[in-house]
Amino acid sequence: MKELSDKNYDYYTIFAQANSVQFKASPDNKNLQKHHIDQIVLVNAGDLKSVDFACYFGPDSLVPFPLFPQYNDTLNALIIKPR
């Protein structure tokens, strides 16, 4: 596995909009980083306190994979994690 210190970075554009967060890989990525995202933290998220459902759709599938959102009052953040 390559380390980030190797400076072999992969770049993504992140779109956050009403009811969705989308990640799009840069066309220049060489897929050198074999890693996964273990959580998404949406900050300044007071308006998302009541969110109780999240899911993930893979790039080639319309089958939803459930995720677990949890609001953190101290951080004013919504934290989304897999099981």
Summary of the structure (lengths in Angstrom):
residues: 83
radius of gyration: 14.7
end to end distance: 23.9
largest distance: 40.7
contacts: 148
relative contact order: 0.20
helix: 7%
strand: 39%
